[in-house]
């Protein structure tokens, strides 16, 4: 039986990447919803067997500037509080954190480039164990807190909260495992202003992608494959109370 996967995309070149073929191999039909263009609400996510919330250059608190975030966050809240299979990457991870009651804040600094993670003890028994000593692609400036009841999985020196799991069905990653190193030029072009603002020349990123990308792809495929294979429709974890009507008050950044 074909399963349904919905990918919420905030920027055209920040797509499913290597996750796409893994979903196809497991019998998923993927539908992209483009934020700000397509309707994203509780109804559009309700019948999806899996939702992947992808990254983007806006902030999880930016609903005053991007009003579509209000309905998107409400839809994600209903889904994750019911412990329906959901994966969040970068902005997507921040939205999941907010949906589970944790804060997301601007740090005033950026983390862009390839660098390894420090995995927690809990991560050693999770799909992230494949990332031990593997530099991953970072591209963020905001940071989420770890939601109550969730398990912290990874850190870096400047961003101590890099990943968390809330049961077997909810995984939030601040970093990018989905991006193939052969696609890095799309990022260097699309995020040229962010690189210039951070005074980062693109050439070292190109070299890092070429040198470190193949090993990262191998590890990332194992991470996502393990997580997808462990998904369950049966809630084995305590379900958090759902906010009344799943309404979330979204505040703009300070």
Backbone torsions as a table, in degrees:
resi	resn	phi	psi	omega
1	UNK	NA	133.1	179.7
2	UNK	-70.6	133.7	176.4
3	UNK	-101.7	154.5	-177.1
4	UNK	-103.7	128.5	173.2
5	UNK	-121.5	134.5	175.8
6	UNK	-113.4	128.7	175.9
7	UNK	-111.5	118.6	176.6
8	UNK	-88.9	116.1	-173.7
9	UNK	-111.3	128.7	-179.7
10	UNK	-104.3	-13.3	-178.8
11	UNK	-151.7	131.9	-168.1
12	UNK	-57.6	-39.1	-175.8
13	UNK	-86.1	-6.2	172.9
14	UNK	-95.3	78.7	-175.0
15	UNK	-107.3	-164.8	-177.5
16	UNK	-68.2	-24.0	178.5
17	UNK	56.5	-126.5	-175.5
18	UNK	-70.5	-13.3	179.5
19	UNK	-70.7	-30.8	-177.0
20	UNK	-54.1	-54.2	179.1
21	UNK	-62.2	-33.4	178.2
22	UNK	-65.5	-38.4	177.0
23	UNK	-66.9	-43.0	179.1
24	UNK	-59.8	-41.8	179.8
25	UNK	-62.4	-26.3	-178.2
26	UNK	-99.2	12.0	172.8
27	UNK	84.0	20.1	178.1
28	UNK	-89.2	139.3	165.4
29	UNK	-98.1	123.3	-173.8
30	UNK	-98.5	133.1	172.5
31	UNK	-121.6	124.5	174.5
32	UNK	-86.5	138.1	168.6
33	UNK	-116.6	120.5	-179.1
34	UNK	-90.8	114.9	-177.7
35	UNK	-59.0	138.7	-179.6
36	UNK	85.8	-11.7	179.5
37	UNK	-120.1	-57.6	179.6
38	UNK	-85.0	154.0	175.6
39	UNK	-71.4	127.1	176.0
40	UNK	-126.9	106.6	180.0
41	UNK	-147.7	-175.6	-175.9
42	UNK	-61.2	-33.7	-179.0
43	UNK	-68.1	-40.8	-176.5
44	UNK	-71.1	-21.5	179.2
45	UNK	-99.8	-9.4	-168.4
46	UNK	-62.2	-42.3	-173.2
47	UNK	-98.2	9.1	179.2
48	UNK	-76.5	134.3	174.4
49	UNK	-73.0	-26.1	179.5
50	UNK	-148.5	138.1	172.4
51	UNK	-121.4	130.9	174.6
52	UNK	-115.4	119.1	179.9
53	UNK	-101.6	112.0	-171.4
54	UNK	-88.5	179.4	-174.7
55	UNK	-84.6	-178.3	179.0
56	UNK	173.2	166.6	-173.0
57	UNK	-86.3	-1.4	177.7
58	UNK	-90.7	171.6	-178.4
59	UNK	-101.6	154.6	179.5
60	UNK	-66.8	-15.3	178.8
61	UNK	-102.4	11.8	-169.8
62	UNK	-93.8	31.5	-177.4
63	UNK	-67.4	-21.8	176.4
64	UNK	-67.9	-29.5	178.3
65	UNK	-93.7	-30.7	-177.3
66	UNK	-130.9	84.6	-171.6
67	UNK	-60.1	-23.1	179.3
68	UNK	-59.8	-21.5	-179.6
69	UNK	-62.4	-27.0	-178.8
70	UNK	-61.0	-54.3	179.8
71	UNK	-66.9	-36.7	179.7
72	UNK	-62.1	-44.7	-179.6
73	UNK	-67.3	-38.2	176.8
74	UNK	-61.5	-42.1	179.9
75	UNK	-65.5	-42.1	177.8
76	UNK	-64.5	-38.5	179.7
77	UNK	-60.1	-48.3	179.0
78	UNK	-58.3	-42.0	-175.5
79	UNK	-69.1	-50.0	-174.2
80	UNK	-74.1	-29.9	177.3
81	UNK	-72.6	-19.2	171.5
82	UNK	-89.2	1.3	179.2
83	UNK	59.5	39.1	173.6
84	UNK	-81.5	143.9	-175.0
85	UNK	-54.2	118.9	-175.9
86	UNK	-147.0	132.1	177.0
87	UNK	-118.6	131.8	177.3
88	UNK	-120.9	136.4	-179.9
89	UNK	-124.7	124.7	177.6
90	UNK	56.4	-111.8	176.5
91	UNK	-53.5	-40.5	178.1
92	UNK	-59.8	-39.5	177.1
93	UNK	-65.7	-38.7	178.7
94	UNK	-65.6	-38.7	177.8
95	UNK	-67.1	-38.3	175.7
96	UNK	-63.7	-42.2	177.7
97	UNK	-58.0	-47.0	178.4
98	UNK	-61.8	-41.3	-179.6
99	UNK	-61.9	-27.4	178.8
100	UNK	-96.2	12.7	172.2
101	UNK	91.6	6.7	-179.7
102	UNK	-95.0	159.8	-179.2
103	UNK	-86.9	155.7	171.1
104	UNK	-130.2	129.6	-174.8
105	UNK	-136.0	148.6	171.0
106	UNK	-71.8	139.4	-177.4
107	UNK	-99.1	-16.9	-175.1
108	UNK	80.1	6.6	177.6
109	UNK	-138.4	169.3	178.8
110	UNK	-126.3	154.1	173.3
111	UNK	-130.1	101.9	-177.2
112	UNK	-129.3	124.7	178.7
113	UNK	129.9	-177.4	-177.5
114	UNK	-94.2	127.6	178.3
115	UNK	-157.6	149.9	-178.6
116	UNK	-75.9	163.3	176.0
117	UNK	-101.0	156.2	164.0
118	UNK	-99.7	113.9	-177.9
119	UNK	-85.4	141.8	176.2
120	UNK	-77.6	170.3	177.6
121	UNK	-61.4	-37.9	179.8
122	UNK	-64.8	-31.3	-179.4
123	UNK	-66.5	-24.5	-178.9
124	UNK	-65.4	-18.9	176.6
125	UNK	-109.2	20.8	-179.2
126	UNK	-121.9	172.0	176.3
127	UNK	-57.9	-23.4	-178.3
128	UNK	-70.7	-6.8	178.9
129	UNK	-59.6	-24.6	179.9
130	UNK	-69.7	-11.6	-177.4
131	UNK	-93.8	5.4	179.6
132	UNK	-55.9	121.9	177.7
133	UNK	65.1	17.9	179.2
134	UNK	-105.6	116.9	175.3
135	UNK	-63.6	132.9	179.3
136	UNK	-113.3	166.1	-178.4
137	UNK	-87.7	119.9	176.6
138	UNK	-106.1	142.0	177.4
139	UNK	-160.2	77.4	-174.3
140	UNK	-158.3	163.6	174.9
141	UNK	-134.0	-21.7	176.7
142	UNK	-91.4	164.6	180.0
143	UNK	-143.1	141.2	175.4
144	UNK	-97.3	153.8	166.2
145	UNK	-85.1	159.7	178.0
146	UNK	-81.1	123.4	-178.7
147	UNK	-62.8	152.3	175.7
148	UNK	-58.7	131.7	179.0
149	UNK	86.9	-11.4	177.7
150	UNK	-87.0	164.5	-177.4
151	UNK	-111.4	119.9	175.8
152	UNK	-70.2	137.0	-175.0
153	UNK	-119.1	-23.8	-173.3
154	UNK	-157.7	159.2	-179.9
155	UNK	-151.5	161.8	164.3
156	UNK	-130.1	165.7	-176.5
157	UNK	-57.0	-39.9	-177.0
158	UNK	-89.7	-20.4	-179.1
159	UNK	-131.7	90.0	-171.3
160	UNK	-69.9	-14.8	178.3
161	UNK	-114.0	99.9	-174.5
162	UNK	-110.6	-19.3	-178.4
163	UNK	-165.0	148.2	173.0
164	UNK	-150.3	158.8	173.8
165	UNK	-124.3	141.3	173.5
166	UNK	-120.5	80.8	-173.3
167	UNK	81.5	-177.6	-176.3
168	UNK	-74.2	-15.4	-172.0
169	UNK	-101.2	-10.0	-175.8
170	UNK	-122.0	119.2	179.4
171	UNK	-132.8	129.9	-179.1
172	UNK	-124.2	124.5	-177.3
173	UNK	-123.1	123.2	177.7
174	UNK	-74.3	-25.0	-174.8
175	UNK	-99.6	175.2	-173.7
176	UNK	-112.4	105.8	171.5
177	UNK	-96.0	-18.2	-172.6
178	UNK	-77.7	-20.1	-171.7
179	UNK	-83.0	122.3	177.1
180	UNK	-74.1	140.1	-178.1
181	UNK	-61.8	-24.8	177.7
182	UNK	-70.7	-13.4	180.0
183	UNK	-97.8	6.4	-173.1
184	UNK	-61.8	-29.6	-178.2
185	UNK	-63.8	-32.6	176.2
186	UNK	-61.4	-37.3	178.6
187	UNK	-70.2	-41.2	-178.4
188	UNK	-65.1	-33.4	176.2
189	UNK	-77.2	-50.3	-174.7
190	UNK	-66.2	-29.5	-179.7
191	UNK	-109.5	29.6	-177.3
192	UNK	-58.6	-39.6	-179.2
193	UNK	-66.4	-39.4	178.4
194	UNK	-65.1	-39.3	177.5
195	UNK	-64.9	-43.0	179.5
196	UNK	-64.3	-40.8	-179.8
197	UNK	-64.2	-32.5	179.2
198	UNK	-90.9	2.7	-179.4
199	UNK	56.8	46.5	179.4
200	UNK	-112.8	121.6	177.1
201	UNK	-79.4	138.6	-177.1
202	UNK	-68.6	-22.5	-173.8
203	UNK	-61.1	-44.7	177.1
204	UNK	-60.1	-32.7	177.4
205	UNK	-67.8	-38.9	175.5
206	UNK	-59.1	-47.1	-178.4
207	UNK	-63.7	-42.5	179.6
208	UNK	-62.9	-41.3	179.0
209	UNK	-61.4	-43.7	-179.2
210	UNK	-66.3	-40.3	-174.6
211	UNK	-81.6	-37.6	-173.0
212	UNK	-103.4	-18.9	-174.0
213	UNK	-58.7	-46.1	-177.4
214	UNK	-58.4	-43.4	178.9
215	UNK	-66.9	-36.9	178.7
216	UNK	-65.2	-41.4	179.1
217	UNK	-59.4	-45.8	179.3
218	UNK	-57.4	-45.5	-178.8
219	UNK	-69.7	-41.1	-178.1
220	UNK	-63.8	-40.4	177.2
221	UNK	-59.4	-41.0	178.7
222	UNK	-65.6	-40.0	179.3
223	UNK	-60.6	-54.2	-176.3
224	UNK	-67.3	-37.4	178.9
225	UNK	-62.7	-45.0	179.4
226	UNK	-62.4	-43.7	-177.7
227	UNK	-66.6	-45.2	179.5
228	UNK	-61.6	-39.9	-177.6
229	UNK	-70.4	-21.0	-178.7
230	UNK	-93.8	-3.2	-179.3
231	UNK	-61.1	145.1	178.6
232	UNK	-139.4	145.6	174.7
233	UNK	-84.7	-9.6	-179.2
234	UNK	-93.4	124.1	-178.7
235	UNK	-76.3	109.0	178.9
236	UNK	-97.6	-1.3	-176.9
237	UNK	-115.0	156.5	175.7
238	UNK	-62.3	127.9	179.9
239	UNK	-86.9	128.5	179.0
240	UNK	-69.1	150.0	176.4
241	UNK	-61.2	136.7	177.5
242	UNK	-83.8	132.4	178.2
243	UNK	-59.3	150.5	180.0
244	UNK	-51.8	122.1	-179.4
245	UNK	57.8	15.7	-180.0
246	UNK	56.6	28.9	-179.9
247	UNK	-83.6	133.4	-179.5
248	UNK	-123.0	126.3	176.0
249	UNK	-81.0	116.0	-175.8
250	UNK	-100.8	119.2	179.2
251	UNK	-99.2	145.0	175.2
252	UNK	-72.1	161.9	176.8
253	UNK	-61.3	146.1	174.1
254	UNK	-81.8	NA	NA
